[in-house]
Amino acid sequence: MNIGLIYFSATNNTETIGKIIKHEIEAIESSVKVFLINITPYSTRNNHLNLAKCEKFIFGFPVYGWRVPNVVREWLKTLEGKGRECAMFFTYGGINSGVVHYDTYKILNENDFKVLSSAEFIASHTYNLGGWNILENRPNEEDFEIARQYSRSILKQFQESNPILFQIKPHEYSDKTLERIENNPKRMVKIPRWTAECDVCGVCNNLCPTNAIDAENQIIKDEKCIRCLSCVFNCPESVLKVDDLTRLYKMALKVEHLTEKEINNRKSKIF
């Protein structure tokens, strides 16, 4: 059995969980091969991916404003499931996973994938790069164990001749509300900036999910940038920075009606 594990991971959280799932599945069943397919770079999503060899799929994405990034949603809509089975998992920084399970399920289901299961994993918040201090040591071993459990569950479902399909109730939020939530980072967080001379290595250009960066001229296109902070996280010289975001932390807690204790008690879970 060939499984395509397709993931988007700007700051390595989703990739970390994906690698654990791959390792666990292949350790259990030597005849199964899991192919890691990283669609984070703009160039990967805009070149043809030959997925014909994949009999099953696992999709892993981060939560950006209650849903997976719009660039991922639009890319998913181009896929043809052809009745193939799949599982989903998501990573988020403890604030709110929102409607991500239903929203992604709906896209995959409409594209003729048979969704069997879903899970979510707690991870260090991306805005820790801007001064937040949320779940800095996550995912941890407890999260990894949930990932291993989920791997075993996925494999068992993929091996069944007639597995039970994933079911989830639709949410009641309007498109307008979801768009407002998704656009909050762009309204409140300024684009990253260069704080020193760089040697134009091109890492930020190559990894940017939206082709928003011109490193040679030190330009980031505001309208394209999704504030994933991949460029800040991956800059080998640490010259790309984001402004201090600590002022937004208490605002986020207030808007989501959360306390620090509730965030710190978040658990990864299988649905």
C-alpha positions in Angstrom: 0.0 0.0 0.0 1.3 3.5 -0.9 0.1 6.4 1.2 0.6 10.0 0.3 1.1 12.2 3.4 0.5 15.7 2.1 1.3 18.5 4.4 1.7 22.3 4.7 4.2 23.3 7.4 5.6 26.9 7.6 7.2 26.4 11.0 7.8 22.7 11.1 5.0 21.7 13.6 2.8 19.9 11.1 5.9 18.3 9.4 7.0 17.0 12.8 3.7 15.2 13.4 3.7 13.9 9.8 7.1 12.3 10.2 6.0 10.5 13.4 2.9 9.2 11.6 5.1 8.0 8.7 7.6 6.3 11.0 4.9 4.6 13.1 2.9 3.2 10.1 6.0 1.9 8.3 7.3 0.4 11.5 4.1 -1.5 12.0 3.7 -2.7 8.4 6.8 -3.1 6.3 4.7 -3.5 3.1 3.3 0.0 3.5 5.2 3.0 2.1 4.3 6.5 3.3 5.5 9.3 0.9 5.9 12.7 2.5 4.7 15.4 0.2 5.4 19.0 1.3 3.1 21.5 -0.4 4.3 24.5 1.6 6.5 26.1 -1.1 4.6 28.0 -3.7 6.5 26.2 -6.5 5.3 22.8 -5.3 1.6 23.7 -5.4 2.0 25.4 -8.8 3.7 22.4 -10.5 1.9 19.3 -11.4 2.1 16.6 -8.6 1.8 13.0 -9.8 -0.3 11.4 -7.1 -1.4 8.4 -9.1 0.9 6.1 -7.2 -0.9 6.9 -3.9 -3.7 4.6 -3.0 -4.6 6.4 0.2 -3.9 9.8 1.6 -3.2 11.6 4.9 -3.6 15.4 4.9 -1.9 17.4 7.6 -2.3 21.2 7.9 -2.0 24.0 10.4 -4.9 26.1 11.6 -4.8 29.7 10.5 -7.8 31.7 11.8 -10.1 28.7 12.4 -9.4 27.0 9.0 -6.5 25.7 7.0 -4.7 28.5 5.0 -6.7 29.7 2.0 -3.9 28.8 -0.3 -4.2 25.2 0.9 -8.0 25.2 0.6 -7.8 26.4 -3.0 -5.2 23.8 -3.9 -7.2 21.0 -2.3 -10.1 22.0 -4.6 -7.9 21.1 -7.6 -7.4 17.5 -6.5 -9.5 14.5 -7.7 -10.1 12.0 -5.0 -11.5 9.3 -7.3 -13.1 7.6 -4.3 -9.8 7.1 -2.5 -9.7 7.0 1.3 -8.0 9.6 3.4 -7.4 10.8 6.9 -6.8 14.3 8.2 -4.8 15.9 11.0 -4.3 19.5 12.1 -1.9 21.5 14.3 -2.7 24.6 16.2 -1.2 26.9 18.8 -3.8 26.4 21.5 -6.1 29.3 20.7 -8.9 27.8 18.7 -9.1 25.0 16.1 -12.3 26.6 14.9 -14.2 24.9 12.1 -11.1 23.3 10.5 -12.3 19.7 10.8 -15.7 20.3 9.1 -14.3 22.9 6.6 -11.6 20.6 5.3 -13.8 17.5 5.4 -16.3 19.3 3.2 -13.7 20.2 0.6 -12.3 16.7 0.5 -15.7 15.1 0.4 -16.9 17.3 -2.4 -13.7 16.3 -4.4 -14.6 12.6 -4.1 -12.3 11.6 -1.2 -13.6 9.2 1.4 -12.6 10.8 4.7 -12.2 8.2 7.5 -10.9 10.1 10.5 -9.4 13.4 11.9 -7.2 14.5 14.7 -5.7 17.7 16.1 -2.3 18.3 17.7 -1.2 21.1 20.0 1.9 22.9 18.9 4.0 26.0 19.7 2.2 29.1 18.5 3.7 30.8 15.4 3.5 34.2 17.1 6.0 33.1 19.7 8.4 34.4 17.0 6.9 37.8 17.8 7.1 37.6 21.6 4.2 35.4 22.6 5.0 32.5 25.0 2.3 29.9 24.2 3.0 26.2 24.4 6.7 26.7 23.6 7.6 23.1 24.2 4.8 21.6 22.2 4.4 19.2 20.6 5.9 17.1 23.3 6.1 13.4 24.0 2.5 13.3 25.1 1.5 14.7 21.8 3.8 12.3 20.0 2.1 9.4 21.7 -1.3 10.6 20.5 0.2 10.8 17.0 1.4 7.2 17.2 -2.0 6.1 18.4 -3.6 7.9 15.5 -1.1 6.3 13.1 -2.2 2.8 14.3 -5.8 3.8 13.9 -5.3 5.2 10.4 -3.5 2.0 9.3 -6.2 -0.2 10.7 -8.9 1.8 8.8 -7.0 1.7 5.6 -6.6 -2.0 5.8 -10.4 -2.6 6.4 -12.5 -3.6 3.4 -15.4 -1.4 4.4 -14.3 1.2 6.9 -16.7 3.6 8.7 -16.7 7.0 7.2 -15.9 10.1 9.3 -19.0 12.1 10.3 -19.1 15.6 11.6 -21.9 18.1 12.1 -21.8 21.3 10.0 -21.0 24.5 11.8 -23.3 27.5 12.0 -20.9 30.3 11.2 -21.4 32.5 8.1 -18.8 32.9 5.4 -18.6 36.6 6.4 -17.7 35.7 10.0 -15.1 33.2 8.9 -13.5 35.6 6.4 -13.3 38.2 9.2 -11.6 35.8 11.5 -9.2 34.6 8.8 -8.2 38.2 7.9 -7.4 39.2 11.5 -3.7 38.4 11.2 -3.3 40.5 8.0 -5.1 43.4 9.7 -3.2 43.2 13.0 0.3 41.9 12.1 2.7 43.8 9.9 4.7 41.9 7.3 8.2 40.7 8.4 11.1 43.0 7.8 14.9 42.8 7.3 16.8 44.0 10.3 20.3 43.7 8.9 22.2 42.9 5.7 21.6 39.5 4.3 23.6 37.4 1.9 20.5 36.8 -0.3 20.7 33.0 0.1 17.2 32.6 -1.2 15.8 30.4 1.5 12.9 32.8 2.2 12.1 33.1 -1.5 12.1 29.3 -2.0 10.0 28.5 1.1 7.5 31.3 0.9 4.0 29.7 0.4 2.6 32.6 -1.6 5.6 33.8 -3.6 5.5 37.1 -1.7 9.2 37.7 -1.2 11.8 39.4 -3.3 14.9 38.9 -1.1 17.3 40.6 -3.5 15.4 43.9 -3.2 14.2 43.1 0.4 10.6 43.4 -0.5 7.6 41.4 0.9 4.4 42.0 -0.9 1.8 42.8 1.8 -1.2 41.7 -0.3 0.3 38.2 -0.8 1.8 37.6 2.7 -0.3 35.4 4.9 1.8 36.0 8.1 2.8 32.4 8.4 6.3 33.6 9.4 8.0 30.8 7.5 10.6 33.4 6.4 11.3 34.5 10.0 11.5 30.9 11.2 13.7 29.6 8.5 16.1 32.5 7.9 19.6 31.0 8.5 21.0 34.5 9.4 18.0 35.5 11.6 17.9 38.9 9.9 14.1 38.6 9.1 12.0 39.6 12.0 8.4 40.4 12.9 7.4 43.3 15.1 6.6 42.6 18.8 3.2 41.0 18.9 2.8 40.8 22.7 0.1 43.4 22.6 -2.1 41.0 20.6 -1.8 38.2 23.1 -4.2 39.5 25.7 -6.5 40.6 22.9 -6.6 37.1 21.6 -7.4 35.7 25.0 -10.2 38.2 25.4 -11.7 37.6 22.0 -11.6 33.8 22.4 -12.8 33.9 26.0 -9.7 32.0 27.1 -7.3 31.9 30.1 -3.6 31.0 30.0 -4.5 28.0 32.2 -7.0 26.7 29.6 -4.4 27.1 26.8 -1.7 25.3 28.8 -4.2 22.4 29.5 -4.9 21.8 25.8 -4.6 18.2 24.8 -4.0 16.6 21.4 -6.9 14.4 20.5 -8.3 12.0 17.9 -11.9 12.5 16.7 
